[in-house]
Amino acid sequence: MKMTAPAPVGLLAELTHRCPLGCPYCSNPLALEGRDGELTTDEWKRVFSEAAALGVLQVHLSGGEPLSRRDLTEIVSHCASLGLYTNLITSGIGMNGKLAKALAYAGLDHVQLSIQDADAASADKIAGYAGAFAKKREVAALITAEGFPLTVNAVIHRANATRAGAMLDMAVALGARRVEIAHVQYYGWAVPNRGQLMPSRAAAEAAVAEVERKKHELAGTIVVDHVVPDYHARLPKACMSGWGRRTLNITPQGKALPCHAAETIEHLTFWNVRDKSLADIWFESPAFNAYRGTAWMNETCRTCERRDIDHGGCRCQALALAGDAAATDPVCHKSPHHARLAEILASDMETASAPYHYRRVPARSLA
């Protein structure tokens, strides 16, 4: 086996695409995978065993809604037995006191709970689920009562941008030690909803300023990780800390991806954990090696002083906006496609009042 990269440190396990919420910015693909083809308990256990042997330290149990898996506590227990740090990423829907205690007993290390807004009516509308706001407050209390460290995840967009600071205050009130507050990233379900989600530049900049002010104000009370909006930026982010450099994603049916949106790059073939070992996938698969290092970069990126800082930005965003996954990320002001962002912002303002396209798994897959 030829080693082409350092071993990964993190694995995002999308245990299922089933979810009671319909969030219009969900990063899951539009073609949601149904229950019938999901990896079994034993298959997931094998994946986690291979991950630990490979050098993975952290496992993020996600979805969809991972609480939809009846074997979640068994999966957590197995990961804990391997010495893997386990982080549950959840909407909270489906959590109760008995399950919280069972997860604690199984060895779960940390919980990330999503919120949609600091306003109850708006939060329920965004989630597409009546009572979601109240349920999340209840679940946060259950989580902290069991002693789990709590992180709150909040996504900023047009509907809640004016309450960005209030969402940070809500995270503190829920007992969170950390909050991840990020402007919508336009992948998955956020793409057909971009016109409804995209705030104006003025609104986005005001939200960024408010979060930064609150971050300073709340220093020592809560850790604030703030992800600013791409479409209003001049420099790209180091997406996934670079393609195939530190983490990998496993889909519910076993596809191994360098990032959650990688399947949009249709010329790549993604190996499946049912057919290949995790080590072979990480080191040898063409998809994981496609955009590693710098050989794939065009001249603009290859000679840039930020080449080893942002690693060329996001390949999926380059494909979506420039039509070429190997292009300079259009967020970068050096990209010949950078002006495309202004065009998108202008056109999105025209569809601001359209209803959301809520993400839904087909009904036959929910049983």
N, C-alpha and C positions, 0 to 999 in steps of 0.2 A: 504493500500500500504506500503510495507516494504522498507525503505530507505537504500540502500546498498552503496551509494557513495554520495559525495557532488554534488550539482546541477551543470550542465555544464555551462560554461561561453561563449562558442563559438559554432556556428553552420555553417558548410559548406554546402550551398545549391547548388547542381549541378542541375541547372535549366533545362539543356538540354545537350545532348552529341553531338548535331550538332555543327560543327565548320568548317570554310573555310580552316583552316590550317591543315597540316598533320604531325605535329611535331613527330619525331620518338621516343621521350622519354615521350610522353604524359602519364599521370598517369591514364587516363581513362581505364577501362577494355577492353580487346580485343573484348568481346561481347558487342558492343556498343548498348545502348538502343535507339530505334527509336522515332520519334515524336509522333506516334500514341498513345503510352501509357503514355506520359508525364503527370505529375500532372497538373491539370487545375489551372487557376488563383485563384479561390476560395479555392481549396485544399491547394495551397501554402500559401494563407492568413491564413487559419486555422492553418497550421503548425507554421507559425511565431507567431501567437497569443499564441499558446500553448508554444512556446519557450520562449516568454517574460514572461508568467506566471510561467514558470519553473525556471527562473532566468538567462536565456541566456542574455548576454549583447551585443555581437557582432555577426553580420550575414555577412558571406562572400558569395557573389553572384557569382557563378562560373559556369563552364560547363565542356567540351565543351566551346562554346562561348555564354555567357549569352545575348549578344546583338541580338542573333537570336530569342529571345523571344519578341514578339510584345507587351507583357504586362509588360515589365520590369519596365517602369516608374510607373505603377500602383502598382507593387510589392514593389518598393522602397518607394512609398508614404505610403503604409500600414505599412511597417516596421518603417518608421519615426514616424508615428502616435502612435506607441507602445513604442517609446523611444529607439528603437534598433539602435545601431551604424552600418551603412551599408558600406560595402567595396565591390566595384566592381572589380573582377579579370577578365581581358579581354586581348584579342589579339589586340584590337583596330579596327579590321576589322568590318565594319558596323557602326562605329561612325561617326557622322557629327556634324556640329555646332548646328543644330536645336535639335538633340537628346541630346547633351551635356547640352544645356540650359534647356531642359525638365527635365533631371535627376537632375540638380542643383535645379530647382524649386520643384521637388518632395522630395528633402531632402537628396540626396545621400551625404555621408560624406567623402568618400575616394576612390581613384582609384589605382589599381595595373595594370601596363601595362607590358606585356612580350616583351622582345627582344631576338633575337636568336644569334646575333653576332654583332660586331662593323664593320664588313665588309659587304657591301650591297649584293654582289653576294653570299657569303657564307650564310648570313642570309636568303635570299630568298630560297636557296637550302634546308636549314635545315627545314624551314617552309613548303616547298612544295608549295609555293605560290609566283608567280612573282609579284614584287612590294610591298611585305610586309614591307621591310625595310623603304621605302619611306613613306608608309602609317603610320607607327608607329611614325615617326618624326612629321607628320602632326597632328596625334591624340594627341600626347603629348602637342603640342601647344594649341589645343582646350581645353584639360583638365586643363592646368595651367591658361589659359585665363579665365576660369569659376571659378577659385579660389580653385579648388579641390587640396588637398594635393596629391602628386603623389609619388608612390613607383614603381620602376622598378624591374621586376623579370628577372633574367638571369640565364640560366642553362649552366654549364661548361661540356664539353665532348671533345672527341678527335679533332673534327673539329675546335673548337674555343679556346682551352685551352691556346694557345700562345697569345690570345688577351683578357685574363681575365681582365688585368688592363685597357685595352682600353674600355671594356664594362662599367667599373666603370666611366671612363671619359665621356663616352657617356651618362650615367645616369645623371651626373652633367649637361651636355650640354642640356639635355631634360628638365631640371628644376625640377628633382626629389629631394625630401627631404630625401628619403631613398632608399636603394637598397637591395634586397634579391638576393644574388649570391650563387648558390648551385651547387655542383657536382651532376650529374645524380643519382637519386635513382632508383634502378632496379626493378620497378614494372610496371604493365600495358604494354604499347607499348615499353618500354625500354628493356623488357626481350627478345623479338625476335630480337631486335637491339643491344643487349649488345656487340656483337663482333665488330660492327661498331662504337659504342659510347665510349667504354672503352679506356681511355688513358693509356699509359705506366705509371709505377710508377714514373719514372723520370719526365714525363710531368705533372702528377698530383701534385707532390710535388713542381714543379716549379710554377704551377698555384696557389697553396695554398700560397706559399711564396710571389708571386706578389700581390695577393689580400690583404694579411696581411700588406705588405709594403704600398700599396695604402690606406688601411684603416687608417693607422697612418697619412699618408700624407694629406688625405682629412678630417681628424677629424675637426669638426666645420663647415664643408661645407655640408656634407651628412652623414647620418647614414648608416653604412654598416653591414648587417647581413650576416655572412659567414657560410655556411654549408659545412664542409669538406667531402671528399669521404669516404664512408663506407669501400669499398673493399681494401683500403690502410691503414686502421686504426687498432688499437689494442683494442680499447674500443668502445662499442656500444653507440648510442645516446638514449636519453629518448624519444623514438618514440611516437609522439602524446602526450607527457608529461605523458605517461602511458596509458594503454588500458582503455578506458571508464572512465577517470578521469576528463577531462576538456572540451572535445569537441566531437561532433558527426557529421557525414555526412549523408545527405539525397540524394539519387540518383534521377535521373529524373522521375523514375516511383514509387518513394516513399519508397524504402528500406532504413532502418536506419542502418548505419554502424558505428562501432567504429573508423574506418579509411578507407581511400579511397581504399585500397587494400584488405580489410578484406574478400571479397567474394572469394578470392583464398583459404581460409580455408574452404574446402567444407563440413566438418562435422558440421559446425555451421548453424543454421537457423536464418535468419534475418527478424525480424518483419517489417511490412509495416505500414506507417502512415495512409494508407487508412483503416486499420483494427484496429489499436491500437493507444492510445493517446501517445504523445511524453513522458509524464511522466512515463507511464507504460513501454514503450520501454527502457527508460534510467535506471530506477531502477529495473525492474523486468525481462527483457528479458534474456534468457540463454546466448545469444551471447555477450551481454554487460558485463555479470558477469563472462564469461568464464576465462578471464585472468586479472581480477581485483585483487588487493591485492597481497598476496604472497603465498596463499595456493596452487596455481597451479604450483609453481616453483619447479624445481628439486633441488637437494642438492647444486649443484654448485652455483646457483643463490640465493637460500634461505639464505645461510650463508655468502654471499659476502658482503663486506663492502660498495659496490656501489648499493646494492639492492634497496634502496630508492632514488637513484640518477638517475639511468637509467631504473629502473623498469623492468629489464630483457632484455632490448633492444626491437627489433622488432619481433613480432610474425610471420608476413608474411615472413620476411627474414629468420627466423628460419625454417619455412616450406619449403621455396624455396631451401635453401642450405643444410639443415640437414634432411628434410623429416618429421619433427615433429614440429608443431607450439608451443609446450611446451618446446622445447629444448633450451639450452643456445644459444643466438644469435651467429652464427659463426664468426661474426666480433670480438667478445671478444676473447682475447688471451687465456682465460681459457677454451674455448670451445674445445671439442675433434674434432670438425669439422673445426677449424680455418685454418688448412692447405688447406682446400678445396678452399679458396680464391686464394691462389697462383696458384693452378691448373687451376682455371677459368681464371686468368689473362694471363697465358701462352697460353691457348687455344684460348682466344679472340684475341690475336695478329695475329692469323692465318686467321681471317676473316675480317680484318680491311678494306679491299678494296671492300667488298660486298656492293651493293646498299641498301639504307634504305627501311624498310617496313613502308610506310607512313600510319598513322591512317586515316581511311575514314569511315564515316557513310554510310550505303547502300543508293544508289541513291533514292530509293523509299521513304526513310525516310526524305529526305531533303525538300520536297515540303511543 
